[in-house]
Amino acid sequence: MRDYGYCYKVLLRVVVDGEPFNNAVQSLLGDNFNNDLDPKLKSTVYAVVGCTLRHIYVLKEVISRQYRDISEEKMLLLALGIANKLFAKRLDKIKLNQFIVKETGLAGAPMFIECFQDPKNLIPDDIKYGTTKYYSLRYNIPEWVVDMWAAHGGDLVAKKLYHCLTNRPENLVRINEYVIEPEDFYHNHKDFVPFNNDNLIAQYRKDTPVKKHPCILEGEALRIPLAYRRMCKYLSFELKKKTIIFASGTNHILEEFYAHMGPAFKAQYISGHHGHTDEITDVIKKYGMTDIDLVEKDYEHLGEVIDEKAHTFFVCPRSSFLLGLYERADHFLRVHKEDIPVIAEREYKTLEEASKYVEDGGELIYFVTTFCNDECRKITKRFIKEHPEYEHIAEKQMFPFDKYQTMLYFSVFKKKD
């Protein structure tokens, strides 16, 4: 199969079949993905498909204006052609155009693709700047998310969120206290400086990606968002008392505790679904965290695996994961507007169920990687109202554009003695 054939197959799996981007690439390219696969082919597939997905809304708009009744499969081929021409520029245009004509039967497809000369002029002129439609096409996000962010945060916050979608965040790392002291870290790595007066958070001063830096490869620093350290500062955390973590996504909370306490950190980790269990298993093995009791159970059956109430209970239910807009090119496929009430109700029930297993004087921490009031502040207000046995200690919404450089909401409750 040619490189453009692989790209098209991956697009079909992601857009039509709803597979996650990475899963689609790996399942298509097979067992050789991690070892024997041609690095150039792998890079090409990621680059071209990623560019197509990151501009899919505006590409659909301009294609549908020319070909009104086009099928999704044919639309994806044309989108692949335009994205390769304007952004990725990895595939041979002549061979790709021949492939598009053959698969779509549209003899005029190459001429249509060629008419797009400047990425800045991709949005049709009749779509006015500042409208919901404009922001949706400009930043490749659903219109309902545009409206929701403006309603929940105001125009200024919403515009900052859009802007972050097209700008790479600062290269920040969490210094691994278990491995190295901060002063030794900065002495050994002159290309880092303390960030925001916090010696445990280091900012990489070069433009090259930090993920392959020796400090990362040697475990002296971890790529953990600053927001998790901020959240944990509110806690009266006690090592000798029981800690429970229920989560259905994000392994950063476990990595944060590893960076602070090393592999001796002890907790019961309850995974909400199989995919997350695999992820946490890898984290446990990577850092040698032998005192993590990992079990898999949904929130409705917590009582089946909890035999002792926790002093500290972290709750991270499955959310809309709007942070994914910054991390994944195909996130727009995962959640729809009508899903939000269902997601929020499940999140609340998860928090409520976990609250049964906190000892008097203990702390309950709810956190989600999203910015949607239905999943954040409204849940906190409802919980405070319906559970007078808990005192509300703190809450904070963090954004990719602020110093924490990620999208995270947390709320801390303390059970009254």
N, C-alpha and C positions, 0 to 999 in steps of 0.2 A: 504494500500500500504506500502511495506517495505521501509526502508530508502534509499536503493540503487535504488528502483523504482522511488522515488521522485527525486533523483540526476539525473537519466537518463532523466526523463521527463523535468527537468529544462534545461539540456544540449540541448535537442532537440529544445526547445523553443528559446533558445539563438542562437544556431548555425544554425539551419535549418530555423526557422521562423523569426529570426532577432529581437526578443524581447530584450529590455534592461535586464540586469542581475537581478536587483532588482524587476522589473516588473514581470519577469518570475517566480521568487520565490514567490512573494506575490499573483499573480493570481492563481498559482497552489495550494498553501497551503490555499488559501481562506480567509474567514472572520476571522478566528481564528489567523491570522498571528501575529497581535499585542497583542493579549490578552491571549487566551487559548491554543495556540500552545505549544507543548512540547519543552522546551528550548533546550534540547539535540538534538532533530531532526532538529530544526532550525539551530543550530550551525553546525551540521554535514553536512547539505545541503550546507551551505555557504562555509565551509572548503573544502569539496571534490570537488564541482563544481568549486570553485575559483581556486584550485590547478590545476584542469584539464584545465581550460581556460588559466591560466597563463603559461602553457607549451604546448599549443595546437599545435604550429607550429612544434616543434621537435617530438611530439607524432605522428602527422600525417606523418611526414617523415619516422620514423622507422616502423610504421604500414604499410604504403604503400609499403615498400620494401619487407615485408613478404607476404602481401596480395594485389596484384597489382590492382585488379578490385573490391575491396571492396566498398560497398555503404557507404555513409556518416553516416547513422544511425548505421551500424555495427561498423564503425570506432570509433564512439563516445563511444560505449560500451567498446571497447578494450582500448581506451584512458582513460576511467574512471577507468578501472582495473589497468593500469600501474600507473596512478597518485595516486590512493589510496595506492598502494603498496610502492611507492618510497617517497611520500610526505605527503599526508594527514593521512593515516593509521587510518582511522575512521571506515571504513566498514568491516564487517566480510568477510575475504578473501574467505573462502569456499563457503558461501552463494552467494557472489557476483560472483564468478567463475561459479557456477551452473546457476545463472541468465544469465550470458553472453553466456554460451554454449546454453542454451535454446533459447535465443532471436536471436543469430547469426547462430546457426547450425554448429559452428566451434568447433569440439571436441578438437582440439589442442590448443585452445585459452588459457586455464590455463597454459599450459607448455610454451607457447610463452610469457605470462605475467611474469612468474616466472624467465625467463632468464635474466630479467633486475634486476641487483643487486646493482648498484651504480649510483646515479643520475648524478655524474660527468662524467660518461662514456656514457651518453645517446646520445650525438651527434655522428653520425657515423664517423669512423676514416678517411674515404676518403674525408671528408669536411674539408678543410684546415683552420687553425686559421687565422683570419684577413680578410677572404673573406666576401663578402656581405652575402652569404648564411650562413656562420658561425654566424655572428652577429644576423641575423634574427632568427636562431634557438636558439641561446644562450639567447637572451633577449626577445624573443617572440614578435617581431615586423615585419611588412611587409618589404620585401626587398626594395621596392621603398622608404620607409621612411629611411632606412639605407643609401641608395645612396643619398637621398635628404639632410639629415643632414650633411653628409660628404661634399657634394658640397656647401652647404650654410654656414657651419660653420668651415669646415676643419676637419681633422682627430682628432685633439686634443679635440675640442668641442664635436664632435660626440661621441668619446669614453667616455667622461665625462657624456654625456647624457645617454649612455647605462648603465654605472655604477650606475647611480642614480636609474635605474629601479629596482635594486636589493638591494638598501640600503634605510632604513627608514630615512626620513629627520629629522632635529632637531625639537623638540617640542617647537614651538613658538606660543605665543598668543599676541593678541592686547589688551592692558589694556583699559577698558571701562572708559574713562575720565568722562562720564556723571554720573557714579555710584561711582567711587572711585578715589582719587588722587594717582599718581604713588608712592609717598613715603609711603602712607598708605598701598598700595598693597604689596610692598616689606616687609614692617614691619609685615604684617599679614601672608604672605606666604614666609617663609624662603627658600622654595625649588625652588624659581625663582630668576633669576638675570637679570639685564638689558642686552639686546643683542645689540652688535655692537654700544655701546655708545648711544643708543636710549632708554630713560626711558619708552617710551610708548610701546615698544616691549619687552616682557619678555620671557626668555628661561627657560624651565622646566629642572631641573637638574637630575631628576630621570628617570629610565628606564621604569617605568610603563606608560601606555597610559594616556595622559593628558586630554582626552575628558570627563572623569568622575571625574575630580578634582573639589573640592568644588568651586573654583573660577569660573569655567565654569558653573556649575550648578546654582550658585547664580548670574550670570550675571556680575561679576566683570571683566571678561576677555572674549574675543571672539576669535574664531579660524579663524582669517582673515589673509591671506598671507601678508607678509611685503610689497610686491610689490605694493599694493594699496595705502598704506601710502606714499611710495616713489613717485608714480605717482601724487598724490594730492599735493605734495610739490611744483610742478611746477606751480600751478594755483594761480591766484589772485582772489580767490574765495570770493564772496560777498553774504552774507545771504539775504540781502534785495532785490536782483535782481533775476529774474526768472532763474530757473535751470530746464533743461529737460534731462532725461535719456532715451535713446532708447536702449533696450537690448533684446537679444534672448537667453541669457544664463549667468550664474554666478550672484549670489546675493551679492557678496562681496563688490561691490562699495556702495550699500545701507547700508550694515553693517558698512563699514568704516565711513560713515558720521554719522551714529547713534552713534558709539563709540566716535566721536569727538564732536557732537552737541546735542546728545540726541534725544528724540522723536519729538522735535520741528522742526527738519530739514524738509524743505518744498521743494517739487519738483513735477514736472509732470513726471510720469514714464510710458513710452509707451512700452508695451511688444510685442515682435514680433511674439509670437505664444502661443497657449493655455497652453501648459505644463509649460512654464516659468511664465505665469500669475498666475498659481496655486502656484508656488514656491514663488513668490514675495508676494502674498496674505498672505502666512504663515509667511513670515518675518515681514510684516507690523503688523500683529496681535501679533506676538511674542514680538515685541518691542514697541507696542502701538504708532506707527508712524501715527497719525491721519491726518497729513498735506501732505500725499502722494496721489496725484491724479493719480490713476492707471487706465489706459485704455489699450485695446488690439487692435493693428492695425499694419499691415505690413508696411515696409519702403516706399512702393510706394504710400501710402495714408496718409502720415504724416500730410499733409495740412488739412485733414478733422478733426483733433483733436487738432491742435496747433492754438491758437487764438492770441498768443503774442510771439514775438521773444525772444529767450533766451540769457542771458548774458553768461551762461555756458551750453554747450550741450555735453553730453557724448554719444558716439556711440560705441556699442558693438554688431556687427552683428553675426549671426551664422557663425561659422568658422569650420575648420577641427578639432578643439579642440584636438590637439596633447597632451595637458596636460592630457587628459583622459588616455593616456598610463600609467600614474603614479597612476591614481585613480581608473580605472575600468578594471576588468579582461577581459571584453568582448568588449573593445573599438575597436579592430581590425576589427570588423564587420561593423563599421559605415561609413568609408570613404575609397575611393579607389583613386589611382593615377589620373585616368581620371576625378575625381570629382573636383580636385584642381582648374583648370581654371574657372569652373562654379562658385565655391565657391568664388574665388577671385573677379570675376566680380560682383557678388552680393554684396560683401563687399564694393567694390568701389562705386557702385551705391547707397548703403545705406549711405555712408559717404557724397557723393555728394548731395543727397537729404536733409540730415540733415543740410548741410552747408547753405541752403536757409533760415534757420530759426534761424540764429545767428545775433544779433544786432551788429552794428559797435562798435569796441573795445572789443567785446566779444570773448570767447574762445571756440574752438571746439576740443574735445579730442576723439581720435580714439583708441580703445584698443581691443585686441583679445588674447585668451589664447592658443597660438600656437607658433611654430617656423618654419615658412615657408616663405621665402622671397617674394613669390608671394602674400602672404596675409599681409605682413608687410611692409618692406622697399620699395618694388616696388609700393605699393599703395600710400605710402607717396610721393614718387618721382613723380608719375603721378598726384597726387592732386596738388602739388606745381606748376607743369608745367601748368596745365589746369585751375588753379584758382589763378591768380595773386592778387586777392583781399584779399588773406590770407597770413599771414607771418608765417613761420615755426619757432616755439619756441624751441622745444625739441623732441627727440625720444630716446627710449631705449628698448633693448631686454634683458629680464631677464630670468634666467635659474634655474632649480631645484638645480643645483650644486653650485650656487653662494650664497651670503648672503641673497638674497631675497627668495630663496628656493621655487620658483614656476616658471612656464613657462608663461610669460606675455610680450606682446609687446604693447607699447603705443606711440602715437605721438600727440603732442600738437600744435594747430594752433591758431593764433589770427587774427581776422578780422580787417583789417585796417580801421581807422576812415575816 
